[in-house]
Amino acid sequence: MFGSEILDIAIGMIFVYLLLSLICSSVNELIERQLKNRATDLEAGIRELLDDHAGTGLVTELYQHGMVNGLFKGDYNAKDKSNLPSYIPSRNFALAIMSIVASKDSAGNIQGAIAKIESSKVKNALTAMFEVAGNDVQKFRDSVENWFNSTMDRVSGWYKRRSQLIIFLLGFFAAAIININSITIANNLWIHKAERDAIVSATQGYLAAHPAVSQTERDQSLKANIEGIQSYGLPIGWNISLPKDNWEWFRFGLWSLLGWLITACAVSLGAPFWFDMLNKFIVIRSTVKPHEKSQEEQSKS
């Protein structure tokens, strides 16, 4: 019985983290879209890749090239990134760069054109790729695509780290506003079996309704049901008795701060992580419960 209690508490906590993660992820997406951070990160990564930190050389030529300019409205402006695309296919990038490089030599000799590039970093990179390709244009294009993709992996890392920080801050803010204290919730689930059963039942219902749906569909479902989270009987919200003296206020503040920080750290792991964890724990619980029941029946006999 002890094992299933721990599992039920874990499932309840994971479910709360999942719901809160979905809220914070949705808000983060709205922030990213409004600020156009993906487009800014992409442009910064391209500036670094092409060794054009001012954005007035190869970067301008790239964004003004038809293979890239067709992905956004207007013209490229190094100081205004509001109209830039948040994604550039590697094939478009490679074809644009090869076209730009080839245009630097009147005879269309790629090797000669590469030698005329001002940036030594870009010149060395393209020269190495062209030599490895053995004058094979197809292989050279593939190498340029891989060169671009490796930089985009770094850009994705920038985005993920920033998103994780934003979601952590949103999680802490939400935990403080709604009073989602991980310590209090875990303690409450440990003491009250009815609440454990209710939250596990709610979790199973949620997973049954969302077995393998998109993030958008999960967000829409959340918006319809998150207001009823208090109906699960969890100690969420400020319907609690407040301290009366200074020492109790200090303890309450410290306890709340620690609980909110734990909640924020958990939320920063992201909704996909908790959705996967929830599925795994439900599977484990479905295995443990029948085993414990059979043991109880044997002990009675």
ChimeraX attribute file (.defattr): number of C-alpha atoms within 10 A of each C-alpha:
attribute: neighborCount
match mode: 1-to-1
recipient: residues
	/A:1	11
	/A:2	7
	/A:3	11
	/A:4	16
	/A:5	16
	/A:6	16
	/A:7	19
	/A:8	24
	/A:9	23
	/A:10	20
	/A:11	25
	/A:12	27
	/A:13	22
	/A:14	23
	/A:15	22
	/A:16	23
	/A:17	28
	/A:18	25
	/A:19	22
	/A:20	27
	/A:21	28
	/A:22	26
	/A:23	21
	/A:24	25
	/A:25	24
	/A:26	17
	/A:27	15
	/A:28	17
	/A:29	14
	/A:30	12
	/A:31	14
	/A:32	15
	/A:33	13
	/A:34	10
	/A:35	13
	/A:36	18
	/A:37	17
	/A:38	19
	/A:39	20
	/A:40	19
	/A:41	18
	/A:42	23
	/A:43	23
	/A:44	16
	/A:45	21
	/A:46	23
	/A:47	19
	/A:48	15
	/A:49	19
	/A:50	20
	/A:51	18
	/A:52	17
	/A:53	16
	/A:54	13
	/A:55	22
	/A:56	13
	/A:57	15
	/A:58	23
	/A:59	24
	/A:60	17
	/A:61	17
	/A:62	24
	/A:63	25
	/A:64	17
	/A:65	19
	/A:66	13
	/A:67	19
	/A:68	20
	/A:69	18
	/A:70	13
	/A:71	17
	/A:72	13
	/A:73	10
	/A:74	11
	/A:75	14
	/A:76	22
	/A:77	15
	/A:78	13
	/A:79	8
	/A:80	10
	/A:81	15
	/A:82	14
	/A:83	16
	/A:84	24
	/A:85	20
	/A:86	16
	/A:87	13
	/A:88	18
	/A:89	13
	/A:90	18
	/A:91	17
	/A:92	17
	/A:93	22
	/A:94	22
	/A:95	20
	/A:96	21
	/A:97	23
	/A:98	19
	/A:99	16
	/A:100	17
	/A:101	22
	/A:102	18
	/A:103	14
	/A:104	17
	/A:105	16
	/A:106	9
	/A:107	10
	/A:108	13
	/A:109	13
	/A:110	21
	/A:111	17
	/A:112	16
	/A:113	19
	/A:114	22
	/A:115	17
	/A:116	14
	/A:117	16
	/A:118	12
	/A:119	14
	/A:120	12
	/A:121	13
	/A:122	17
	/A:123	18
	/A:124	14
	/A:125	16
	/A:126	24
	/A:127	18
	/A:128	13
	/A:129	19
	/A:130	21
	/A:131	12
	/A:132	13
	/A:133	16
	/A:134	10
	/A:135	13
	/A:136	11
	/A:137	13
	/A:138	10
	/A:139	15
	/A:140	22
	/A:141	21
	/A:142	17
	/A:143	20
	/A:144	23
	/A:145	19
	/A:146	15
	/A:147	17
	/A:148	21
	/A:149	16
	/A:150	12
	/A:151	16
	/A:152	20
	/A:153	12
	/A:154	14
	/A:155	19
	/A:156	15
	/A:157	12
	/A:158	15
	/A:159	17
	/A:160	12
	/A:161	11
	/A:162	13
	/A:163	19
	/A:164	18
	/A:165	15
	/A:166	18
	/A:167	28
	/A:168	23
	/A:169	18
	/A:170	22
	/A:171	28
	/A:172	26
	/A:173	17
	/A:174	18
	/A:175	25
	/A:176	20
	/A:177	12
	/A:178	12
	/A:179	20
	/A:180	29
	/A:181	23
	/A:182	24
	/A:183	16
	/A:184	17
	/A:185	19
	/A:186	18
	/A:187	12
	/A:188	17
	/A:189	25
	/A:190	15
	/A:191	10
	/A:192	12
	/A:193	14
	/A:194	12
	/A:195	19
	/A:196	26
	/A:197	17
	/A:198	18
	/A:199	25
	/A:200	22
	/A:201	14
	/A:202	16
	/A:203	20
	/A:204	17
	/A:205	11
	/A:206	16
	/A:207	14
	/A:208	10
	/A:209	12
	/A:210	13
	/A:211	10
	/A:212	10
	/A:213	9
	/A:214	9
	/A:215	14
	/A:216	11
	/A:217	12
	/A:218	17
	/A:219	17
	/A:220	12
	/A:221	14
	/A:222	18
	/A:223	13
	/A:224	9
	/A:225	12
	/A:226	16
	/A:227	9
	/A:228	10
	/A:229	14
	/A:230	11
	/A:231	11
	/A:232	18
	/A:233	17
	/A:234	21
	/A:235	19
	/A:236	19
	/A:237	14
	/A:238	12
	/A:239	8
	/A:240	8
	/A:241	6
	/A:242	10
	/A:243	13
	/A:244	8
	/A:245	8
	/A:246	9
	/A:247	10
	/A:248	12
	/A:249	13
	/A:250	12
	/A:251	12
	/A:252	14
	/A:253	13
	/A:254	12
	/A:255	14
	/A:256	20
	/A:257	17
	/A:258	15
	/A:259	21
	/A:260	24
	/A:261	21
	/A:262	18
	/A:263	26
	/A:264	28
	/A:265	18
	/A:266	24
	/A:267	31
	/A:268	24
	/A:269	16
	/A:270	21
	/A:271	23
	/A:272	13
	/A:273	16
	/A:274	23
	/A:275	19
	/A:276	12
	/A:277	17
	/A:278	23
	/A:279	16
	/A:280	12
	/A:281	16
	/A:282	19
	/A:283	11
	/A:284	13
	/A:285	19
	/A:286	11
	/A:287	12
	/A:288	15
	/A:289	14
	/A:290	11
	/A:291	11
	/A:292	15
	/A:293	11
	/A:294	10
	/A:295	11
	/A:296	12
	/A:297	9
	/A:298	9
	/A:299	7
	/A:300	6
	/A:301	5
